Amino acid sequence: MIRHSDILWWVQEARKDPASAPKIVETLAERLVELDAQNESLRDELIRLRAGAAEAAATPDTTMLQRRVETLQTLLDQQSVTETALLMISDRGQAVRMPLSQVRLRLRNREPALDRDAVLSLRCLLLARARDEILVLTNQGRAACLQLPAIPVLLEGTWPDEPHIPLEAGEQVATAAALGEAPRFWTVITRRGTVRQFLHIQLRRFLQERTPIVRPASRADEPVAVVSGDRGDLLLISRWGRAVRFPQRAIESQGTLALELDRDDAVVGGLPLVEDSEIIVATASGAVLRRDTTTFTRQTKPGGSAKPFLQALDVLGIYPAASRGQLVFLTYAGTFAIAAPAEVPVQTRFARATPVVDLAANPAVAAVFVPGGLLG
């Protein structure tokens, strides 16, 4: 296991002797590969033993087999506690994590991650690291915080019995965000396009008093995203492929209506833009659009009609692009599909998205972007 003290020592050695840095990186890479191989080996054996336990339910060896499974589960949990994972949260506040090594295994074996009932109650799918700040908002605008190591690893495809987020009657989880470092300001985006900012130092009071950060105007206007509001512009997109871009500093303290939408359309996500770059937009049918943010008109303030940028009615989300990143779709059947957006041509005007995976018969319910080759 790689300890924090090991990392500090490597950094110090690299600073003292820059020529040693490649060797340190090679050593670290070898150790990570070794840990990943051990992790997958344990997981394969655990799956095999679970299958064996089911077949041997009536034999005297069942107790011994079950103890072996529990031991392997403990080892697996210990090894995956610091691994980057997909975090899944249900509308009832249950949460599970799936380390990326397990995601790779499910993709390789074409195994479902969640059963159908669990998929139907999924509200959030996001990438999280062990030390990320995970902020969850409910449909009533209240906040909760989660720590990834405290979330159980998903193995059976169902939600835990007990919720990780305490909810009141009629309350459901609406959205969540995971950031490596908490921003000074958070920006909350609602389904009908209202945006509001609050200071991170206010979060403790909201949590202690269990008071709403935002108060949705109606049940149809629940939060759909919470992002860093520190600097730059905010780009919002809707399910029908419309967008608006404006400076975050133009958001009024009591909240601002960012855009006007058709009655049946809704905001599905937002992305803070510290500087112009490429973005990725994914649809439920498995299509992807790549576009440079310079092509989105920058308004001086929020408001007005959103501008069409994509010919689609099933937009899922918006993500910052990365050359080696991969887009992971989670479908209604509970299975994963993966695509490399770098292979998609960049669009500069209103256009259709490029199909990357065929999800016509099994649409995606959520998607997440995994940067930097973390999935191999």
Contacts in CASP RR format, 6 or more apart in sequence:
PFRMAT RR
TARGET T0000
AUTHOR 0000-0000-0000
METHOD contacts of the structure
MODEL  1
MIRHSDILWWVQEARKDPASAPKIVETLAERLVELDAQNESLRDELIRLR
AGAAEAAATPDTTMLQRRVETLQTLLDQQSVTETALLMISDRGQAVRMPL
SQVRLRLRNREPALDRDAVLSLRCLLLARARDEILVLTNQGRAACLQLPA
IPVLLEGTWPDEPHIPLEAGEQVATAAALGEAPRFWTVITRRGTVRQFLH
IQLRRFLQERTPIVRPASRADEPVAVVSGDRGDLLLISRWGRAVRFPQRA
IESQGTLALELDRDDAVVGGLPLVEDSEIIVATASGAVLRRDTTTFTRQT
KPGGSAKPFLQALDVLGIYPAASRGQLVFLTYAGTFAIAAPAEVPVQTRF
ARATPVVDLAANPAVAAVFVPGGLLG
1 35 0 8 1.000
1 78 0 8 1.000
1 79 0 8 1.000
2 28 0 8 1.000
2 31 0 8 1.000
2 32 0 8 1.000
2 35 0 8 1.000
10 24 0 8 1.000
10 27 0 8 1.000
10 28 0 8 1.000
13 20 0 8 1.000
13 24 0 8 1.000
14 20 0 8 1.000
14 21 0 8 1.000
14 24 0 8 1.000
35 79 0 8 1.000
36 101 0 8 1.000
38 79 0 8 1.000
39 76 0 8 1.000
39 79 0 8 1.000
39 80 0 8 1.000
39 83 0 8 1.000
39 99 0 8 1.000
39 101 0 8 1.000
40 101 0 8 1.000
40 104 0 8 1.000
40 105 0 8 1.000
42 72 0 8 1.000
42 75 0 8 1.000
42 76 0 8 1.000
42 79 0 8 1.000
43 76 0 8 1.000
43 101 0 8 1.000
43 102 0 8 1.000
43 105 0 8 1.000
44 105 0 8 1.000
45 72 0 8 1.000
46 69 0 8 1.000
46 72 0 8 1.000
46 73 0 8 1.000
46 76 0 8 1.000
46 155 0 8 1.000
49 65 0 8 1.000
49 68 0 8 1.000
49 69 0 8 1.000
49 72 0 8 1.000
50 69 0 8 1.000
50 155 0 8 1.000
52 65 0 8 1.000
53 62 0 8 1.000
53 65 0 8 1.000
53 66 0 8 1.000
53 69 0 8 1.000
56 62 0 8 1.000
56 65 0 8 1.000
73 155 0 8 1.000
76 153 0 8 1.000
77 152 0 8 1.000
77 153 0 8 1.000
80 99 0 8 1.000
80 101 0 8 1.000
80 102 0 8 1.000
80 153 0 8 1.000
81 130 0 8 1.000
81 149 0 8 1.000
82 130 0 8 1.000
82 149 0 8 1.000
83 99 0 8 1.000
83 100 0 8 1.000
83 101 0 8 1.000
83 130 0 8 1.000
84 99 0 8 1.000
84 100 0 8 1.000
84 127 0 8 1.000
84 128 0 8 1.000
84 129 0 8 1.000
84 130 0 8 1.000
84 374 0 8 1.000
85 97 0 8 1.000
85 98 0 8 1.000
85 99 0 8 1.000
85 100 0 8 1.000
85 127 0 8 1.000
85 128 0 8 1.000
85 148 0 8 1.000
86 97 0 8 1.000
86 98 0 8 1.000
86 100 0 8 1.000
86 103 0 8 1.000
86 125 0 8 1.000
86 126 0 8 1.000
86 127 0 8 1.000
86 128 0 8 1.000
86 328 0 8 1.000
86 368 0 8 1.000
87 95 0 8 1.000
87 96 0 8 1.000
87 97 0 8 1.000
87 124 0 8 1.000
87 125 0 8 1.000
87 126 0 8 1.000
87 127 0 8 1.000
87 128 0 8 1.000
87 134 0 8 1.000
87 146 0 8 1.000
87 148 0 8 1.000
87 151 0 8 1.000
87 176 0 8 1.000
87 178 0 8 1.000
88 95 0 8 1.000
88 96 0 8 1.000
88 97 0 8 1.000
88 98 0 8 1.000
88 114 0 8 1.000
88 122 0 8 1.000
88 124 0 8 1.000
88 125 0 8 1.000
88 154 0 8 1.000
89 95 0 8 1.000
89 122 0 8 1.000
89 123 0 8 1.000
89 124 0 8 1.000
89 136 0 8 1.000
89 164 0 8 1.000
89 165 0 8 1.000
89 173 0 8 1.000
89 176 0 8 1.000
90 118 0 8 1.000
90 121 0 8 1.000
90 122 0 8 1.000
90 123 0 8 1.000
90 159 0 8 1.000
90 163 0 8 1.000
90 173 0 8 1.000
91 121 0 8 1.000
91 122 0 8 1.000
91 123 0 8 1.000
91 172 0 8 1.000
91 173 0 8 1.000
92 121 0 8 1.000
92 159 0 8 1.000
92 163 0 8 1.000
92 167 0 8 1.000
92 172 0 8 1.000
92 173 0 8 1.000
93 136 0 8 1.000
93 163 0 8 1.000
93 164 0 8 1.000
93 165 0 8 1.000
93 167 0 8 1.000
93 172 0 8 1.000
93 173 0 8 1.000
94 159 0 8 1.000
94 160 0 8 1.000
94 162 0 8 1.000
94 163 0 8 1.000
94 164 0 8 1.000
95 146 0 8 1.000
95 151 0 8 1.000
95 160 0 8 1.000
95 164 0 8 1.000
95 165 0 8 1.000
96 151 0 8 1.000
96 152 0 8 1.000
96 153 0 8 1.000
96 154 0 8 1.000
96 159 0 8 1.000
96 160 0 8 1.000
97 128 0 8 1.000
97 148 0 8 1.000
97 151 0 8 1.000
97 152 0 8 1.000
97 153 0 8 1.000
97 154 0 8 1.000
98 106 0 8 1.000
98 113 0 8 1.000
98 153 0 8 1.000
98 154 0 8 1.000
99 153 0 8 1.000
100 370 0 8 1.000
100 374 0 8 1.000
100 375 0 8 1.000
102 153 0 8 1.000
102 154 0 8 1.000
103 113 0 8 1.000
103 328 0 8 1.000
103 336 0 8 1.000
103 375 0 8 1.000
104 375 0 8 1.000
104 376 0 8 1.000
105 111 0 8 1.000
106 112 0 8 1.000
106 113 0 8 1.000
106 335 0 8 1.000
106 336 0 8 1.000
107 336 0 8 1.000
107 338 0 8 1.000
107 375 0 8 1.000
110 335 0 8 1.000
111 335 0 8 1.000
112 157 0 8 1.000
112 333 0 8 1.000
112 334 0 8 1.000
112 335 0 8 1.000
113 154 0 8 1.000
113 157 0 8 1.000
113 330 0 8 1.000
113 334 0 8 1.000
113 335 0 8 1.000
113 336 0 8 1.000
114 122 0 8 1.000
114 154 0 8 1.000
114 157 0 8 1.000
114 158 0 8 1.000
114 330 0 8 1.000
114 334 0 8 1.000
115 157 0 8 1.000
115 158 0 8 1.000
115 334 0 8 1.000
116 332 0 8 1.000
116 333 0 8 1.000
116 334 0 8 1.000
117 158 0 8 1.000
118 157 0 8 1.000
118 158 0 8 1.000
118 159 0 8 1.000
118 334 0 8 1.000
119 330 0 8 1.000
119 331 0 8 1.000
119 332 0 8 1.000
119 333 0 8 1.000
119 334 0 8 1.000
119 365 0 8 1.000
121 159 0 8 1.000
122 330 0 8 1.000
122 365 0 8 1.000
122 366 0 8 1.000
123 172 0 8 1.000
123 173 0 8 1.000
123 174 0 8 1.000
123 175 0 8 1.000
124 136 0 8 1.000
124 173 0 8 1.000
124 175 0 8 1.000
124 176 0 8 1.000
124 366 0 8 1.000
125 330 0 8 1.000
125 366 0 8 1.000
125 367 0 8 1.000
125 368 0 8 1.000
126 176 0 8 1.000
126 177 0 8 1.000
126 178 0 8 1.000
126 368 0 8 1.000
127 178 0 8 1.000
127 368 0 8 1.000
127 369 0 8 1.000
127 370 0 8 1.000
128 134 0 8 1.000
128 148 0 8 1.000
128 178 0 8 1.000
129 148 0 8 1.000
129 178 0 8 1.000
129 180 0 8 1.000
130 148 0 8 1.000
130 149 0 8 1.000
131 180 0 8 1.000
132 148 0 8 1.000
132 178 0 8 1.000
132 179 0 8 1.000
132 180 0 8 1.000
133 145 0 8 1.000
133 178 0 8 1.000
133 179 0 8 1.000
133 180 0 8 1.000
133 181 0 8 1.000
133 182 0 8 1.000
134 145 0 8 1.000
134 146 0 8 1.000
134 147 0 8 1.000
134 148 0 8 1.000
134 176 0 8 1.000
134 177 0 8 1.000
134 178 0 8 1.000
135 143 0 8 1.000
135 144 0 8 1.000
135 145 0 8 1.000
135 176 0 8 1.000
135 177 0 8 1.000
135 178 0 8 1.000
135 179 0 8 1.000
135 186 0 8 1.000
135 203 0 8 1.000
135 226 0 8 1.000
136 143 0 8 1.000
136 144 0 8 1.000
136 145 0 8 1.000
136 146 0 8 1.000
136 165 0 8 1.000
136 173 0 8 1.000
136 175 0 8 1.000
136 176 0 8 1.000
137 143 0 8 1.000
137 173 0 8 1.000
137 174 0 8 1.000
137 175 0 8 1.000
137 176 0 8 1.000
137 188 0 8 1.000
137 213 0 8 1.000
137 214 0 8 1.000
137 223 0 8 1.000
137 226 0 8 1.000
138 144 0 8 1.000
138 165 0 8 1.000
138 167 0 8 1.000
138 171 0 8 1.000
138 172 0 8 1.000
138 173 0 8 1.000
138 174 0 8 1.000
138 223 0 8 1.000
139 171 0 8 1.000
139 172 0 8 1.000
139 173 0 8 1.000
139 174 0 8 1.000
139 216 0 8 1.000
139 219 0 8 1.000
139 222 0 8 1.000
139 223 0 8 1.000
140 168 0 8 1.000
140 171 0 8 1.000
140 212 0 8 1.000
140 216 0 8 1.000
141 174 0 8 1.000
141 188 0 8 1.000
141 212 0 8 1.000
141 213 0 8 1.000
141 214 0 8 1.000
141 215 0 8 1.000
141 216 0 8 1.000
141 222 0 8 1.000
141 223 0 8 1.000
142 171 0 8 1.000
142 206 0 8 1.000
142 210 0 8 1.000
142 211 0 8 1.000
142 212 0 8 1.000
142 213 0 8 1.000
143 203 0 8 1.000
143 206 0 8 1.000
143 207 0 8 1.000
143 213 0 8 1.000
144 165 0 8 1.000
144 166 0 8 1.000
144 207 0 8 1.000
145 203 0 8 1.000
145 207 0 8 1.000
146 164 0 8 1.000
146 165 0 8 1.000
146 176 0 8 1.000
148 178 0 8 1.000
150 164 0 8 1.000
151 164 0 8 1.000
152 160 0 8 1.000
165 173 0 8 1.000
167 173 0 8 1.000
174 222 0 8 1.000
174 223 0 8 1.000
174 224 0 8 1.000
175 223 0 8 1.000
175 224 0 8 1.000
175 225 0 8 1.000
175 226 0 8 1.000
176 226 0 8 1.000
177 225 0 8 1.000
177 226 0 8 1.000
177 227 0 8 1.000
179 228 0 8 1.000
182 200 0 8 1.000
183 200 0 8 1.000
183 228 0 8 1.000
183 229 0 8 1.000
183 230 0 8 1.000
184 199 0 8 1.000
184 200 0 8 1.000
184 229 0 8 1.000
184 230 0 8 1.000
185 197 0 8 1.000
185 198 0 8 1.000
185 199 0 8 1.000
185 200 0 8 1.000
185 228 0 8 1.000
185 229 0 8 1.000
185 230 0 8 1.000
185 248 0 8 1.000
186 197 0 8 1.000
186 198 0 8 1.000
186 199 0 8 1.000
186 200 0 8 1.000
186 203 0 8 1.000
186 213 0 8 1.000
186 226 0 8 1.000
186 227 0 8 1.000
186 228 0 8 1.000
186 229 0 8 1.000
187 195 0 8 1.000
187 196 0 8 1.000
187 197 0 8 1.000
187 226 0 8 1.000
187 227 0 8 1.000
187 228 0 8 1.000
187 229 0 8 1.000
187 234 0 8 1.000
187 248 0 8 1.000
187 251 0 8 1.000
187 272 0 8 1.000
188 195 0 8 1.000
188 196 0 8 1.000
188 197 0 8 1.000
188 198 0 8 1.000
188 213 0 8 1.000
188 214 0 8 1.000
188 223 0 8 1.000
188 225 0 8 1.000
188 226 0 8 1.000
189 195 0 8 1.000
189 223 0 8 1.000
189 224 0 8 1.000
189 225 0 8 1.000
189 226 0 8 1.000
189 227 0 8 1.000
189 234 0 8 1.000
189 236 0 8 1.000
189 258 0 8 1.000
189 267 0 8 1.000
189 269 0 8 1.000
189 270 0 8 1.000
190 214 0 8 1.000
190 216 0 8 1.000
190 221 0 8 1.000
190 222 0 8 1.000
190 223 0 8 1.000
190 224 0 8 1.000
190 267 0 8 1.000
191 220 0 8 1.000
191 221 0 8 1.000
191 222 0 8 1.000
191 223 0 8 1.000
191 224 0 8 1.000
191 266 0 8 1.000
191 267 0 8 1.000
192 217 0 8 1.000
192 218 0 8 1.000
192 220 0 8 1.000
192 221 0 8 1.000
192 257 0 8 1.000
192 261 0 8 1.000
192 266 0 8 1.000
192 267 0 8 1.000
193 221 0 8 1.000
193 236 0 8 1.000
193 257 0 8 1.000
193 258 0 8 1.000
193 259 0 8 1.000
193 261 0 8 1.000
193 267 0 8 1.000
194 214 0 8 1.000
194 217 0 8 1.000
194 221 0 8 1.000
194 255 0 8 1.000
194 256 0 8 1.000
194 257 0 8 1.000
194 258 0 8 1.000
195 234 0 8 1.000
195 236 0 8 1.000
195 251 0 8 1.000
195 255 0 8 1.000
195 256 0 8 1.000
195 258 0 8 1.000
195 302 0 8 1.000
196 213 0 8 1.000
196 214 0 8 1.000
196 251 0 8 1.000
196 254 0 8 1.000
196 255 0 8 1.000
196 256 0 8 1.000
197 229 0 8 1.000
197 248 0 8 1.000
197 251 0 8 1.000
197 253 0 8 1.000
197 255 0 8 1.000
198 206 0 8 1.000
198 213 0 8 1.000
203 213 0 8 1.000
205 211 0 8 1.000
206 212 0 8 1.000
206 213 0 8 1.000
214 223 0 8 1.000
216 222 0 8 1.000
216 223 0 8 1.000
224 266 0 8 1.000
224 267 0 8 1.000
224 268 0 8 1.000
224 269 0 8 1.000
225 267 0 8 1.000
225 269 0 8 1.000
225 270 0 8 1.000
227 234 0 8 1.000
227 270 0 8 1.000
227 271 0 8 1.000
227 272 0 8 1.000
228 272 0 8 1.000
229 248 0 8 1.000
229 272 0 8 1.000
230 248 0 8 1.000
230 272 0 8 1.000
231 248 0 8 1.000
231 272 0 8 1.000
231 274 0 8 1.000
232 247 0 8 1.000
232 248 0 8 1.000
232 249 0 8 1.000
232 272 0 8 1.000
232 273 0 8 1.000
232 274 0 8 1.000
232 275 0 8 1.000
233 245 0 8 1.000
233 246 0 8 1.000
233 247 0 8 1.000
233 248 0 8 1.000
233 272 0 8 1.000
233 273 0 8 1.000
233 298 0 8 1.000
234 245 0 8 1.000
234 246 0 8 1.000
234 247 0 8 1.000
234 248 0 8 1.000
234 251 0 8 1.000
234 258 0 8 1.000
234 270 0 8 1.000
234 271 0 8 1.000
234 272 0 8 1.000
234 273 0 8 1.000
235 243 0 8 1.000
235 244 0 8 1.000
235 245 0 8 1.000
235 270 0 8 1.000
235 271 0 8 1.000
235 272 0 8 1.000
235 273 0 8 1.000
235 279 0 8 1.000
235 293 0 8 1.000
235 296 0 8 1.000
235 318 0 8 1.000
236 243 0 8 1.000
236 244 0 8 1.000
236 245 0 8 1.000
236 258 0 8 1.000
236 259 0 8 1.000
236 267 0 8 1.000
236 269 0 8 1.000
236 270 0 8 1.000
236 306 0 8 1.000
237 243 0 8 1.000
237 267 0 8 1.000
237 268 0 8 1.000
237 269 0 8 1.000
237 270 0 8 1.000
237 281 0 8 1.000
237 309 0 8 1.000
237 310 0 8 1.000
237 315 0 8 1.000
237 317 0 8 1.000
237 318 0 8 1.000
238 259 0 8 1.000
238 261 0 8 1.000
238 265 0 8 1.000
238 266 0 8 1.000
238 267 0 8 1.000
238 268 0 8 1.000
238 306 0 8 1.000
238 315 0 8 1.000
239 265 0 8 1.000
239 266 0 8 1.000
239 267 0 8 1.000
239 268 0 8 1.000
239 313 0 8 1.000
239 314 0 8 1.000
239 315 0 8 1.000
240 262 0 8 1.000
240 265 0 8 1.000
240 308 0 8 1.000
240 312 0 8 1.000
240 313 0 8 1.000
240 315 0 8 1.000
241 281 0 8 1.000
241 308 0 8 1.000
241 309 0 8 1.000
241 310 0 8 1.000
241 311 0 8 1.000
241 312 0 8 1.000
241 313 0 8 1.000
241 315 0 8 1.000
242 259 0 8 1.000
242 261 0 8 1.000
242 265 0 8 1.000
242 306 0 8 1.000
242 307 0 8 1.000
242 308 0 8 1.000
242 309 0 8 1.000
243 296 0 8 1.000
243 306 0 8 1.000
243 307 0 8 1.000
243 308 0 8 1.000
243 309 0 8 1.000
244 258 0 8 1.000
244 259 0 8 1.000
244 299 0 8 1.000
244 302 0 8 1.000
244 303 0 8 1.000
244 304 0 8 1.000
244 306 0 8 1.000
244 307 0 8 1.000
245 273 0 8 1.000
245 293 0 8 1.000
245 296 0 8 1.000
245 297 0 8 1.000
245 298 0 8 1.000
245 299 0 8 1.000
246 258 0 8 1.000
246 298 0 8 1.000
246 299 0 8 1.000
246 300 0 8 1.000
246 301 0 8 1.000
246 302 0 8 1.000
246 303 0 8 1.000
247 298 0 8 1.000
247 300 0 8 1.000
247 301 0 8 1.000
248 272 0 8 1.000
250 256 0 8 1.000
250 300 0 8 1.000
250 301 0 8 1.000
250 302 0 8 1.000
251 302 0 8 1.000
256 302 0 8 1.000
256 303 0 8 1.000
257 302 0 8 1.000
257 303 0 8 1.000
258 267 0 8 1.000
258 302 0 8 1.000
258 303 0 8 1.000
259 267 0 8 1.000
259 302 0 8 1.000
259 303 0 8 1.000
259 304 0 8 1.000
259 305 0 8 1.000
259 306 0 8 1.000
260 303 0 8 1.000
260 304 0 8 1.000
260 305 0 8 1.000
260 306 0 8 1.000
261 267 0 8 1.000
261 306 0 8 1.000
268 315 0 8 1.000
268 316 0 8 1.000
268 317 0 8 1.000
268 318 0 8 1.000
269 317 0 8 1.000
269 318 0 8 1.000
270 317 0 8 1.000
270 318 0 8 1.000
271 279 0 8 1.000
271 318 0 8 1.000
271 319 0 8 1.000
271 320 0 8 1.000
273 293 0 8 1.000
276 292 0 8 1.000
276 293 0 8 1.000
276 294 0 8 1.000
277 292 0 8 1.000
277 293 0 8 1.000
277 320 0 8 1.000
277 321 0 8 1.000
278 290 0 8 1.000
278 291 0 8 1.000
278 292 0 8 1.000
278 293 0 8 1.000
278 320 0 8 1.000
278 321 0 8 1.000
278 346 0 8 1.000
279 290 0 8 1.000
279 291 0 8 1.000
279 292 0 8 1.000
279 293 0 8 1.000
279 318 0 8 1.000
279 319 0 8 1.000
279 320 0 8 1.000
279 321 0 8 1.000
280 288 0 8 1.000
280 289 0 8 1.000
280 290 0 8 1.000
280 318 0 8 1.000
280 319 0 8 1.000
280 320 0 8 1.000
280 321 0 8 1.000
280 327 0 8 1.000
280 341 0 8 1.000
280 344 0 8 1.000
280 369 0 8 1.000
281 288 0 8 1.000
281 289 0 8 1.000
281 291 0 8 1.000
281 310 0 8 1.000
281 315 0 8 1.000
281 317 0 8 1.000
281 318 0 8 1.000
281 319 0 8 1.000
281 353 0 8 1.000
282 288 0 8 1.000
282 315 0 8 1.000
282 316 0 8 1.000
282 317 0 8 1.000
282 319 0 8 1.000
282 327 0 8 1.000
282 329 0 8 1.000
282 353 0 8 1.000
282 364 0 8 1.000
282 367 0 8 1.000
283 312 0 8 1.000
283 314 0 8 1.000
283 315 0 8 1.000
283 316 0 8 1.000
283 353 0 8 1.000
283 364 0 8 1.000
284 314 0 8 1.000
284 315 0 8 1.000
284 316 0 8 1.000
284 359 0 8 1.000
284 363 0 8 1.000
284 364 0 8 1.000
284 365 0 8 1.000
285 314 0 8 1.000
285 355 0 8 1.000
285 359 0 8 1.000
285 360 0 8 1.000
285 363 0 8 1.000
285 364 0 8 1.000
286 329 0 8 1.000
286 337 0 8 1.000
286 339 0 8 1.000
286 353 0 8 1.000
286 355 0 8 1.000
286 356 0 8 1.000
286 357 0 8 1.000
286 358 0 8 1.000
286 359 0 8 1.000
286 363 0 8 1.000
286 364 0 8 1.000
287 312 0 8 1.000
287 352 0 8 1.000
287 353 0 8 1.000
287 354 0 8 1.000
287 355 0 8 1.000
287 356 0 8 1.000
288 327 0 8 1.000
288 339 0 8 1.000
288 341 0 8 1.000
288 344 0 8 1.000
288 353 0 8 1.000
288 354 0 8 1.000
288 356 0 8 1.000
289 310 0 8 1.000
289 344 0 8 1.000
289 347 0 8 1.000
289 351 0 8 1.000
289 353 0 8 1.000
289 354 0 8 1.000
290 321 0 8 1.000
290 341 0 8 1.000
290 344 0 8 1.000
290 345 0 8 1.000
290 346 0 8 1.000
290 347 0 8 1.000
290 354 0 8 1.000
291 309 0 8 1.000
291 346 0 8 1.000
291 347 0 8 1.000
291 348 0 8 1.000
292 346 0 8 1.000
292 348 0 8 1.000
295 309 0 8 1.000
295 348 0 8 1.000
295 349 0 8 1.000
296 307 0 8 1.000
296 309 0 8 1.000
297 307 0 8 1.000
308 350 0 8 1.000
309 350 0 8 1.000
310 350 0 8 1.000
310 351 0 8 1.000
310 352 0 8 1.000
310 353 0 8 1.000
311 350 0 8 1.000
311 351 0 8 1.000
311 352 0 8 1.000
311 353 0 8 1.000
312 352 0 8 1.000
312 353 0 8 1.000
314 363 0 8 1.000
316 364 0 8 1.000
316 366 0 8 1.000
316 367 0 8 1.000
317 367 0 8 1.000
319 327 0 8 1.000
319 367 0 8 1.000
319 368 0 8 1.000
319 369 0 8 1.000
320 369 0 8 1.000
321 341 0 8 1.000
321 342 0 8 1.000
322 369 0 8 1.000
322 371 0 8 1.000
322 372 0 8 1.000
323 342 0 8 1.000
324 342 0 8 1.000
324 371 0 8 1.000
324 372 0 8 1.000
324 373 0 8 1.000
325 340 0 8 1.000
325 341 0 8 1.000
325 342 0 8 1.000
325 369 0 8 1.000
325 370 0 8 1.000
325 371 0 8 1.000
325 372 0 8 1.000
325 373 0 8 1.000
325 374 0 8 1.000
326 338 0 8 1.000
326 339 0 8 1.000
326 340 0 8 1.000
326 341 0 8 1.000
326 369 0 8 1.000
326 370 0 8 1.000
326 373 0 8 1.000
326 375 0 8 1.000
327 338 0 8 1.000
327 339 0 8 1.000
327 340 0 8 1.000
327 341 0 8 1.000
327 356 0 8 1.000
327 367 0 8 1.000
327 368 0 8 1.000
327 369 0 8 1.000
327 370 0 8 1.000
328 336 0 8 1.000
328 337 0 8 1.000
328 338 0 8 1.000
328 367 0 8 1.000
328 368 0 8 1.000
328 369 0 8 1.000
328 370 0 8 1.000
328 375 0 8 1.000
329 336 0 8 1.000
329 337 0 8 1.000
329 338 0 8 1.000
329 339 0 8 1.000
329 357 0 8 1.000
329 359 0 8 1.000
329 364 0 8 1.000
329 366 0 8 1.000
329 367 0 8 1.000
330 336 0 8 1.000
330 364 0 8 1.000
330 365 0 8 1.000
330 366 0 8 1.000
330 367 0 8 1.000
330 368 0 8 1.000
331 337 0 8 1.000
331 359 0 8 1.000
331 362 0 8 1.000
331 363 0 8 1.000
331 364 0 8 1.000
331 365 0 8 1.000
332 362 0 8 1.000
332 363 0 8 1.000
332 364 0 8 1.000
332 365 0 8 1.000
333 362 0 8 1.000
335 362 0 8 1.000
337 357 0 8 1.000
337 359 0 8 1.000
337 364 0 8 1.000
338 357 0 8 1.000
338 375 0 8 1.000
339 356 0 8 1.000
339 357 0 8 1.000
340 356 0 8 1.000
341 356 0 8 1.000
341 369 0 8 1.000
343 356 0 8 1.000
344 354 0 8 1.000
344 356 0 8 1.000
345 354 0 8 1.000
END
